């Protein structure tokens, strides 16, 4: 059962690929303005959950409500309308190599919001400054940027449309600890300014602790623990204990 006050509410979500069941009944709620982080190892269902929410995969069963609308039963223009105010920071930044940085940032403004290019360019420069990038970066190509800069450009693109929901897919993957901390801090600051609701998937506990209001752990296709970020170290859940301490011995069984 889901709450009518939740910005995102997932209940009974299932997804299989052939005979392999990945999601076995995921239940989650994210309140307006809340930052939820889903943690878990590789192959546990984090990415599949996110792809089902985004509409990249069609779930086999269950319900996904975004602002009270069941997006699992929407397609085409109706689904696009619901997702119009959603931002996304992809794992590898996923920038368009053929476009300069500012056009990458302005892409959603021009394509989805039909904003005039001059206005969109000005907005792109504005949000690039918000993520700590100088003006000369705007005319560069993504391939000329470091990994940390590309992540910041990806964050700028995610917030350019002032979305009320933002998804983050492994936002610090491939970054050194200092740059990862900087990206996490930028995420927290920009999300707070927007008042956005966010869902992040990661296996990085340092990131989870830094950006989450609430943390949920997924294992073998189900949420096995969910609570306030500050409670995770005293959860007394053996799965949580093994995961956050990176221990080999424990209830979590890894495929060799």
Buried (B, 14 or more C-beta within 10 A) or exposed (E): EBEEEBBBBBBBBBBBEEEEBBBBBBBBBBBBBBBBBBBBBEBBBBBBBBBBBBBEBEBBEBBBBBBEBEBBEBEEEEBEEBBEBBBBBBBEBBBEEEBBBBBBBBBBBBEEBEBEEEEBBEBBBEBBBBBBBEEEBBEBBBEEBEBBBBBBBBBBBBBBBBBBBBBBBBBBBBBEEEBBBBBBEBBBEBBEEBEBBBBBBBBBBEBBBBBBBBBBBBBBBBBBBBBEBEEBEEBEBEBBBBBBEEEEEEEBEEEE
